[in-house]
Amino acid sequence: MDVAGTSITAVVALLGVVLGGWLSIHNQDRLWQRDHARQWRDIRLAAYKDFVAAYRQYVAYTLEPTANITAVPHPRVPGRLMPFFDETGRPYKEGLEATSMAVRLVSESAETLSATEEVVISVRHLAARRATHTEAALPAEDFEKLWSAQHAFLTAVRRELGLTEMPLSAYGVRWWRSET
């Protein structure tokens, strides 16, 4: 063998090692990115699940006949009332606040953030109304707004997580209405 043949063989072998190393690093990077995306999806899903549980518990407490809720005018939003709970209801308020903040921390979608805010506004409005109404006398339109906000939240979350459109219920899109 001559020097040129040996040199070519060495260069080809070296290129093979470099290419193999590059492909290995590239594949490892893709696997890491996929795993990272999966972990963040799981984190988001957990935050959204916790938020849904918290606002449903908040609403359930609001509808309790024994709930002690007061409301005062919002200092910065004219016409809006702010609900205040007694020590029994305070954990529900704190749970709602903490989980809505967690959603704000992990969500990547402006649509999800907006829908989260609408749910929070709706449940607070319902609680503020409960301060002046019995649970049985709460206006139906307050529940309509809440269920509409809930539907928008679930739709936004499903879209953000890459899930299919939310299936229609047996009652159609407006599944929260009793007259359909």
N, C-alpha and C positions, 0 to 999 in steps of 0.2 A: 504494500500500500504506500502510496505517496503521501506527502504532507497535505496536499490539497484535499485528498479524499478523507483523510483523518480529520482535517479541520471542518469540512462540510458535515461529517458525521457528528462531530462534537457540537457544532452550531445547531443542527437539527435536533439533537438530544436536548440541548439547552432550551431551545424554543419550545419543545414539547413539555419540559418541566415548567417553564414560565406560563405557557398556555394552560396547563393543567392546574397550576396554582391559582391563576386568575379565575378560571371557571369554578374552582372550589370556593374561593372567596366570594365570587358573585352569587353562587347558589346559597352560601351561608347567609349573605346579606338579604337575599330574597326571603329565606326562611325566617330570619329575625324580624323583617318588616311584617310578614304575614302573622307571626306570633304576636308582635307588638299590636297590630291592628285588632287581632282577636281579643287580646287582653283589654284594650280600651273599649271595645264593643261590650265586653262583659261588665266592665266598670260602669259604662253608661246605662246598660240595661238594669243593673242593680240600683243605680241612682234613680232611674225612672220608676222602677217598681216601688222603691221606698217612698218616693213622692206620691205615687198613687195611693199607697196605703195610708200615708199621713193625711192627705186631704180627705180621704174617705172617712177616717177616724174623726177628723175635725168636723165634718158634716154630721156624722153620727152623734157626736157630742152635742152639736148645735141643736139637733132635733130631739134630744132628751128632754122630757117634761120638767126635769129637775135642774136643767142647766141654768146657771146664773150668769147672764151676759148683760153688759151695759154697753152703750155706744155714745161716742162724743164726735162732734164735727172734726173732720180731718183738717189739720192745720194748713196744708198746702193745696188741697184739692177741694174747691168749693162744691158743696152739694153731696159730698161723700162722707159717710160715717165710718169711724174706726171702732171695731168691737174690742171689748176688754172682757176677759174671762176671770172667774174667781180662781182660787188655788186648785180646785178640782179640774178646771178646764185649761189651766195654764200649760200643762204638758202637751196638750193637743196643739195649742198655738205655737209652742216652741218646736214641736215636731214638724209642723208645716213650714215654719221659717227655716229650720235647719235643712230640711230636704229640698226646699225650693232653692236654697243657696247651693246645695250640692249639685243640683241640675245645672245651675248657672256656671259652676266650675268645670263640668265635664262635657257639656253639650257643644257640638260643633255647628249646630244649625240655628240660624236666626229665627227660623220658623218655630222651632221647638221652644226657644227662649220666649218668644212672643206668646205662644200658646200656654206655656207655664205661667206667665204673668196673668193671662186672662183667667186661668183656673183659680189662681190665688185671689184675684180681685173678686171673682164670682163667689168663692166660699166666704171671703170676708164680708161681702155684701149680704149674703144669706145670714151670717152670724149677726151683723148689725141689725138686720130686719128682725131677727129673733129677739133682740133686746126689747122690741116694742110690740111683738106679736107672740101669740102662743104657737107652739110647733104645728098645730093643726090649722092655724090661720095664716100661715106664710103664703104669700102670693105665688101662684103657679108660674108666672113669668120669671120669677127668681130661679126656679128649678130649670126652666127652659134655658136660661142663660148659662147655668151651671152645666147642664148636660151638653149643650152646644160647645162650651169651652172644653169640656172633657173629650168630646169627639174630636175637636180640632187638635188637642194635645196628643191623643192616641194616634191620629193620622200623621202628625208631624214626626212623632217618635218612630213610627213604623217606617216612614220615608227615610229618616236619618239613619236608621239601622239597616236599611237596604231590604226591608221585608216587603212583601206584596201588599197591595192596597187592602185596607180593612174590609173584610167581607160584609155584605149587606146582611142584616138580621132578617128574621121572618117578617118584621114589620117595615122593612125598608130602611133608608138612610136615617130617618128621624125615629130611631128605635126607642127613644126615651118618651115618646108621646103615647099616652094610654088610649087615645081615640082612634089610632090607626089599626 
